[in-house]
Every structure is written in structure tokens, then in C-alpha cells.
Amino acid sequence: MKRDHVWYIKWFSAITIIIAMVFHVNGWTPYNSYLQLLGASGWTYVGYRWREWSMIMNFVPQFVIIIPFLIYTFYIV
């Protein structure tokens, strides 16, 4: 099996999202959001490269949910 860069991004993103979940349950906000965005970015790229639109539709809405929360937290409150 040929392991191109997409294979490494896939596994890095999967592990990053698991770590983000651990941060979430420990209440380590906003670091959990940063990690989640990093992992979602990787999976979005993998979905694009694989032409797997269901993956893209799963991870892109996370940006719409998380980024306004971060803006609200750091610039409005």
C-alpha cells in the first residue's frame, strides 16, 4: 500500500480530534476548539482529495459552529 501525504494527514487529523474530545471533557476551552478546527481542516482536505463529499459535508459545518464561538469569546465578551 502506497502511503502518500493524505494518509498521514488522515491519521494526524483523527488523533487530533480524539485529543480535542479529551480537552473538551476536561473543560479546556478554547484549546479543544483549536484542536477540533485543526482536525476538521485535515479531514476536509482528505475528503477533497478523495472526492468524498460526505466527509466534507460533515466537517465544514464545524467551522461555521466553532469560529463564531471563538470570535464571541475573545472579541465580544
Backbone as a printed PyTorch tensor [residue, N CA C, xyz], in Angstrom:
tensor([[[  0.8490,  -1.1910,   0.0000],
         [  0.0000,   0.0000,   0.0000],
         [  0.8870,   1.2430,   0.0000]],

        [[  0.6040,   2.1210,  -0.9240],
         [  1.3430,   3.3730,  -1.0070],
         [  0.7700,   4.3710,  -0.0040]],

        [[  1.6520,   4.9240,   0.8040],
         [  1.2250,   5.9070,   1.7990],
         [  1.6730,   7.2910,   1.3580]],

        [[  0.7570,   8.0110,   0.7630],
         [  1.0750,   9.3740,   0.3650],
         [  0.7840,  10.3220,   1.5210]],

        [[  0.9400,  11.6050,   1.2840],
         [  0.7540,  12.5830,   2.3600],
         [ -0.6700,  12.5920,   2.8920]],

        [[ -1.6420,  12.2230,   2.0850],
         [ -3.0370,  12.2100,   2.5390],
         [ -3.2270,  11.1760,   3.6450]],

        [[ -2.5350,  10.0590,   3.5450],
         [ -2.6290,   9.0140,   4.5680],
         [ -2.1670,   9.5580,   5.9230]],

        [[ -1.0750,  10.3070,   5.9320],
         [ -0.5540,  10.8750,   7.1740],
         [ -1.4700,  11.9640,   7.7230]],

        [[ -2.0180,  12.7830,   6.8330],
         [ -2.9500,  13.8270,   7.2700],
         [ -4.1910,  13.1940,   7.8820]],

        [[ -4.6660,  12.1210,   7.2860],
         [ -5.8530,  11.4230,   7.8070],
         [ -5.6170,  10.9650,   9.2430]],

        [[ -4.5080,  10.2930,   9.4890],
         [ -4.2400,   9.7870,  10.8330],
         [ -3.9210,  10.8980,  11.8220]],

        [[ -3.1970,  11.9110,  11.3920],
         [ -2.9330,  13.0500,  12.2580],
         [ -4.2420,  13.7260,  12.6610]],

        [[ -5.1400,  13.8980,  11.7020],
         [ -6.4230,  14.5490,  11.9840],
         [ -7.2900,  13.7090,  12.9070]],

        [[ -7.2860,  12.3940,  12.7150],
         [ -8.0770,  11.5110,  13.5830],
         [ -7.5860,  11.5950,  15.0230]],

        [[ -6.2840,  11.5460,  15.2120],
         [ -5.7200,  11.6140,  16.5660],
         [ -5.9570,  12.9920,  17.1770]],

        [[ -5.8460,  14.0340,  16.3530],
         [ -6.0780,  15.3960,  16.8400],
         [ -7.5070,  15.5640,  17.3320]],

        [[ -8.4740,  15.0090,  16.6310],
         [ -9.8700,  15.1350,  17.0580],
         [-10.1160,  14.3470,  18.3430]],

        [[ -9.4860,  13.2130,  18.4960],
         [ -9.6150,  12.4600,  19.7490],
         [ -9.0470,  13.2650,  20.9140]],

        [[ -7.8960,  13.8760,  20.7120],
         [ -7.3130,  14.7150,  21.7640],
         [ -8.2160,  15.9070,  22.0530]],

        [[ -8.8350,  16.4780,  21.0250],
         [ -9.7690,  17.5950,  21.2280],
         [-10.9550,  17.1670,  22.0820]],

        [[-11.4180,  15.9310,  21.8980],
         [-12.5230,  15.4410,  22.7380],
         [-12.0930,  15.3060,  24.1930]],

        [[-10.8680,  14.8610,  24.4180],
         [-10.3460,  14.7730,  25.7860],
         [-10.2730,  16.1690,  26.4060]],

        [[ -9.7900,  17.1300,  25.6380],
         [ -9.7480,  18.5100,  26.1240],
         [-11.1540,  19.0120,  26.4390]],

        [[-12.1180,  18.6540,  25.6150],
         [-13.4960,  19.1050,  25.8200],
         [-14.0730,  18.5870,  27.1290]],

        [[-13.9070,  17.3040,  27.3870],
         [-14.4950,  16.7500,  28.6140],
         [-13.7760,  17.2530,  29.8590]],

        [[-12.5520,  17.7300,  29.7010],
         [-11.8310,  18.3130,  30.8350],
         [-12.0840,  19.8100,  30.9760]],

        [[-12.8490,  20.3800,  30.0450],
         [-13.2000,  21.7930,  30.1210],
         [-12.0750,  22.7200,  29.7100]],

        [[-11.1540,  22.2450,  28.9030],
         [-10.0190,  23.0570,  28.4810],
         [-10.3730,  23.8490,  27.2240]],

        [[-11.2580,  24.8090,  27.4270],
         [-11.7020,  25.6760,  26.3480],
         [-10.8060,  26.9040,  26.3340]],

        [[-10.4030,  27.4310,  25.2540],
         [-10.7310,  27.1910,  23.8590],
         [ -9.7800,  26.2280,  23.1540]],

        [[ -8.8630,  25.6240,  23.9020],
         [ -7.8690,  24.7620,  23.2570],
         [ -8.5220,  23.5710,  22.5580]],

        [[ -9.6190,  23.0860,  23.1260],
         [-10.3320,  21.9980,  22.4580],
         [-10.8620,  22.4510,  21.0910]],

        [[-11.3030,  23.6940,  21.0090],
         [-11.8180,  24.2190,  19.7440],
         [-10.7050,  24.3660,  18.7130]],

        [[ -9.5430,  24.8110,  19.1520],
         [ -8.4170,  24.9320,  18.2300],
         [ -8.0350,  23.5680,  17.6600]],

        [[ -7.9570,  22.5730,  18.5290],
         [ -7.6130,  21.2330,  18.0630],
         [ -8.6930,  20.6680,  17.1430]],

        [[ -9.9430,  20.9170,  17.4890],
         [-11.0360,  20.4320,  16.6440],
         [-10.9630,  21.0560,  15.2550]],

        [[-10.6780,  22.3540,  15.1910],
         [-10.5460,  23.0140,  13.8890],
         [ -9.3680,  22.4540,  13.0970]],

        [[ -8.2760,  22.1730,  13.7790],
         [ -7.1160,  21.5900,  13.1060],
         [ -7.4610,  20.2190,  12.5280]],

        [[ -8.1050,  19.3820,  13.3290],
         [ -8.5020,  18.0640,  12.8540],
         [ -9.5390,  18.1300,  11.7410]],

        [[-10.4940,  19.0340,  11.8860],
         [-11.5190,  19.1810,  10.8480],
         [-10.9120,  19.6960,   9.5470]],

        [[ -9.9030,  20.5550,   9.6530],
         [ -9.2210,  21.0260,   8.4470],
         [ -8.5570,  19.8690,   7.7130]],

        [[ -7.8970,  19.0230,   8.4790],
         [ -7.2600,  17.8680,   7.8660],
         [ -8.2530,  16.9410,   7.2010]],

        [[ -9.3440,  16.6470,   7.8820],
         [-10.3510,  15.7550,   7.2990],
         [-11.0320,  16.3840,   6.1020]],

        [[-11.2090,  17.6930,   6.1080],
         [-11.7830,  18.3580,   4.9430],
         [-10.8570,  18.2180,   3.7440]],

        [[ -9.5670,  18.3710,   3.9820],
         [ -8.5960,  18.1910,   2.9090],
         [ -8.6020,  16.7550,   2.3960]],

        [[ -8.6490,  15.7960,   3.3080],
         [ -8.6930,  14.3920,   2.8960],
         [ -9.9520,  14.1200,   2.0790]],

        [[-11.0880,  14.6300,   2.5270],
         [-12.3280,  14.4530,   1.7860],
         [-12.2550,  15.0590,   0.3930]],

        [[-11.6070,  16.2040,   0.2920],
         [-11.4420,  16.8440,  -1.0120],
         [-10.5560,  15.9990,  -1.9290]],

        [[ -9.4510,  15.5200,  -1.3980],
         [ -8.5320,  14.7240,  -2.2130],
         [ -9.1440,  13.3980,  -2.6390]],

        [[ -9.9720,  12.8150,  -1.7690],
         [-10.6290,  11.5420,  -2.0900],
         [-11.9260,  11.7450,  -2.8550]],

        [[-12.3220,  12.9990,  -3.0630],
         [-13.6000,  13.3190,  -3.6970],
         [-14.7650,  12.6840,  -2.9310]],

        [[-14.6400,  12.7430,  -1.6180],
         [-15.6510,  12.1640,  -0.7240],
         [-16.4300,  13.3280,  -0.1080]],

        [[-17.4960,  13.7170,  -0.7870],
         [-18.2230,  14.9260,  -0.3930],
         [-18.9490,  14.7640,   0.9380]],

        [[-19.2650,  13.5380,   1.3270],
         [-19.9170,  13.3460,   2.6240],
         [-18.9750,  13.7180,   3.7720]],

        [[-17.6840,  13.4750,   3.6080],
         [-16.7230,  13.8890,   4.6350],
         [-16.6450,  15.4070,   4.7140]],

        [[-16.6500,  16.0370,   3.5630],
         [-16.5950,  17.4990,   3.5420],
         [-17.8400,  18.0810,   4.2080]],

        [[-19.0000,  17.5050,   3.8970],
         [-20.2460,  17.9960,   4.4930],
         [-20.3270,  17.7070,   5.9910]],

        [[-19.5430,  16.7890,   6.4810],
         [-19.5080,  16.5120,   7.9120],
         [-18.6120,  17.5040,   8.6480]],

        [[-17.4980,  17.8720,   8.0500],
         [-16.5230,  18.6760,   8.7820],
         [-16.6040,  20.1720,   8.5210]],

        [[-17.0430,  20.6140,   7.3620],
         [-17.1270,  22.0510,   7.0770],
         [-18.0890,  22.7750,   8.0240]],

        [[-19.2560,  22.2050,   8.3510],
         [-20.1350,  22.9250,   9.2920],
         [-19.5090,  23.1680,  10.6610]],

        [[-18.5030,  22.3870,  11.0180],
         [-17.8360,  22.6240,  12.2970],
         [-17.1720,  23.9980,  12.3300]],

        [[-16.6810,  24.4570,  11.1840],
         [-16.0970,  25.7910,  11.1250],
         [-17.1640,  26.8530,  11.3780]],

        [[-18.3470,  26.6280,  10.8180],
         [-19.4580,  27.5760,  10.9780],
         [-19.9190,  27.6230,  12.4330]],

        [[-19.7520,  26.5280,  13.1440],
         [-20.1700,  26.4670,  14.5460],
         [-19.0770,  26.9800,  15.4710]],

        [[-17.8370,  26.5730,  15.2600],
         [-16.7580,  26.8550,  16.2150],
         [-16.1990,  28.2680,  16.0650]],

        [[-15.9750,  28.7230,  14.8450],
         [-15.3330,  30.0280,  14.6610],
         [-16.1610,  31.1810,  15.2360]],

        [[-17.4900,  31.2400,  15.0260],
         [-18.2450,  32.3180,  15.6910],
         [-18.1670,  32.2480,  17.2180]],

        [[-18.1120,  31.0420,  17.7730],
         [-17.9490,  30.9040,  19.2290],
         [-16.6280,  31.5250,  19.6710]],

        [[-15.5620,  31.2590,  18.9520],
         [-14.2560,  31.8140,  19.3240],
         [-14.2400,  33.3280,  19.1720]],

        [[-14.8530,  33.8380,  18.1160],
         [-14.9310,  35.2940,  17.9400],
         [-15.7320,  35.9140,  19.0700]],

        [[-16.8540,  35.3000,  19.4070],
         [-17.6850,  35.8150,  20.5080],
         [-16.9040,  35.8010,  21.8130]],

        [[-16.2060,  34.7070,  22.0700],
         [-15.4930,  34.5520,  23.3320],
         [-14.3660,  35.5650,  23.4730]],

        [[-13.6230,  35.8260,  22.4070],
         [-12.4420,  36.6690,  22.5390],
         [-12.6330,  38.1270,  22.1490]],

        [[-13.6470,  38.4360,  21.3620],
         [-13.7960,  39.8080,  20.8960],
         [-15.0760,  40.4940,  21.3360]],

        [[-16.0620,  39.7410,  21.7620],
         [-17.3180,  40.3670,  22.1380],
         [-17.4870,  40.3820,  23.6600]],

        [[-17.1370,  39.2910,  24.3000],
         [-17.3090,  39.2080,  25.7590],
         [-16.1570,  39.8590,  26.4570]]])
